[in-house]
Amino acid sequence: MIGHTDNVIDIDAPLGFVWERTNDLRGWPELFSEYAKIDILEETAGSAVFRLTMHPDEQGRVWSWVSERHWDRDSRVVRARRVETGPFEFMNITWTYEALGRDATRMRWIQDFHMKPDAPLDTAAMTDRVNRNSAVQMKLVKQRVERGRQVVVAMDEVPSNTRRGGDLRTLLAPPNAGTSAGFCGAVRLEPGEGVSEHYHPYSEEYLFVARGRLRVDLDGEPVAVGAEQALHIPRNVRHRLTNTGSEQALVVFQIGPLAPEPHLGHVDTEPYPGETVLPDRPVGKAPGPAGASATATAAAPGGPAGHASGGGAEPGPVGRSSPAEPVPGAHTVPAVPLPAAITDGPAGWTAVGR
């Protein structure tokens, strides 16, 4: 007899957000109640070998084993197996993900295994245990992933982007808050400082001047916006921001809906401050105003795998390293940590292989 379990849960969060959070191996002790720590032994862009250590069981025993894991972002499938099998002859695991809607994802865990003759439980008993514990852990994962969307982010917790001028910070976006309709942030501008001209081919932008005074050039026409005033910028309208006041300006922006891919969300129409040519990072023609001379630009290079981009281009799931620098107007920010782990939910050394 081969043990086989198939467990499913629906999570109220976008597919990309669920994928990243549940495949961030370093975050597993915060996501599952049964794991005390994880040690990454080897990792590549699409795989990892790691040691899982559980919390002590009822008898005070601590169980640990090595597993390997491979993921395919395109098919949204993860396959894993135990390298150190312990009481199992083998343990093979498959996770799949299906988008049910903009804010809903179905996650499935399939486990196939067989117990060794001298194991404390036979295969039938282990099947029952795995099914029970999978239901417990899936419910907990659902709660923690959904709670992870209700996140408070401060400006000093995310990287600054000064490439197009000012001190711009993307605060809430798909990777760190699971947003599905847009993203928001803020930019600080010193007197005389500005943000170079660009437009958004897929999104509207909403500006709110929290402090200071701006001139916003819309398709070349200047518009004055003062403190505690807001401005709507329709899609495809070229816009440039300049601080015309005598104090630092603080401007809050919200952009939505999201572009199909992050690199299509922001099109530059003039060089960055201090440069003489348009950014040399074209990745394709984005729709835009007739006659506009511009290129769609990719998200900033240089970031490792892990929570660095949103929308349709999720990176590999291993790691919480320093994120790539976000591009103003592209939904690309690092993730913030999950809330502190909750200690509810039973553990059990024979619960889930992973």
Disulfide bonds with the S-S distance in Angstrom:
none
